[in-house]
Each structure stands twice: as structure tokens, then as C-alpha cells.
Amino acid sequence: MENLEQLESHITAFLEKFDRIKAENVRFRVDISVATAEKSKLEEENRKLRDSLAGEESKRNEAVKRIDALLRKVQEHDSVE
């Protein structure tokens, strides 16, 4: 009888542990889902920022070219006089 009681006790403990692990697994899955959604959101924000930066760099390069062209005009004008 004692062996049967020990078996029942071990099985009960095992089932309780199994239920705790299942609940923890559910929490982990939720955490992973939240983290995945946040990662996607951050990746999209990062892409937008990179696109914006590329646009700003392009505008800067264009401004530098225009300034260089103006400086050349001024230098040519000064050298003519």
C-alpha cells in the first residue's frame, strides 16, 4: 500500500509540475508573440529612418553640388575682373 501511495504522490506532483510548465510555456509563447510584433514594428521604423536618412543625404549632396557651382561662378567672375 505504501508504494501505491508514493506512486500516487509522485504522479500528482508530476501532473502539477506538468501544468506549471504548460502555463509557463503559454506565457513564453505570448512573450515571444509580443516581442515578434515589437521587432517587426522596430524594423519598419528602422527602414523608414534609413529611407529618410538616404533622402537627407541625397538632398545634402545636391546642396553641396549647387554650392560648389555657385562658388565656381563667383571664382570665374572674380578671375574675369
C-alpha distance (Angstrom), angle and dihedral (degrees) to the residues before:
residue distance angle dihedral
M1 . . .
E2 3.78 . .
N3 3.79 90.8 .
L4 3.79 90.4 52.2
E5 3.81 90.8 51.5
Q6 3.80 90.5 49.6
L7 3.80 90.1 49.2
E8 3.81 90.9 49.8
S9 3.80 90.1 48.4
H10 3.81 92.8 49.0
I11 3.80 92.5 46.7
T12 3.81 91.2 48.7
A13 3.82 90.8 49.4
F14 3.79 90.2 46.2
L15 3.81 92.4 50.8
E16 3.81 91.6 47.7
K17 3.80 90.2 50.0
F18 3.80 89.9 47.1
D19 3.83 90.5 52.6
R20 3.82 90.9 49.5
I21 3.80 90.9 49.9
K22 3.81 91.0 48.1
A23 3.82 90.6 51.4
E24 3.79 90.8 47.2
N25 3.81 89.5 49.5
V26 3.82 89.8 53.5
R27 3.82 90.1 50.5
F28 3.80 90.5 49.2
R29 3.80 91.1 50.3
V30 3.81 90.2 51.2
D31 3.81 90.5 47.8
I32 3.80 90.4 49.4
S33 3.79 91.2 48.9
V34 3.81 91.5 50.3
A35 3.80 91.5 45.9
T36 3.81 91.4 48.5
A37 3.81 91.3 51.2
E38 3.81 90.9 48.0
K39 3.81 90.3 47.6
S40 3.80 90.7 52.5
K41 3.78 90.6 48.5
L42 3.81 91.6 49.8
E43 3.81 91.9 46.5
E44 3.80 90.1 53.2
E45 3.80 91.3 47.5
N46 3.80 89.5 48.5
R47 3.82 90.8 50.9
K48 3.80 91.0 50.7
L49 3.81 91.0 48.6
R50 3.81 91.3 49.5
D51 3.79 90.9 49.3
S52 3.79 90.2 48.6
L53 3.80 91.2 48.2
A54 3.80 91.0 49.8
G55 3.79 89.2 50.9
E56 3.79 91.8 49.4
E57 3.80 91.3 48.1
S58 3.79 89.6 50.7
K59 3.82 90.9 50.6
R60 3.81 90.4 47.4
N61 3.80 92.0 50.6
E62 3.79 90.7 49.0
A63 3.83 90.6 49.1
V64 3.81 90.9 50.3
K65 3.82 90.5 51.0
R66 3.80 91.1 50.2
I67 3.81 91.7 47.6
D68 3.81 90.1 49.2
A69 3.80 89.9 50.6
L70 3.81 90.7 50.5
L71 3.80 91.3 48.4
R72 3.81 90.2 51.1
K73 3.81 89.8 51.2
V74 3.80 90.6 50.9
Q75 3.81 91.8 47.3
E76 3.81 91.9 47.8
H77 3.78 90.0 48.1
D78 3.82 91.1 49.7
S79 3.79 92.1 48.1
V80 3.80 91.9 51.5
E81 3.79 92.2 55.4
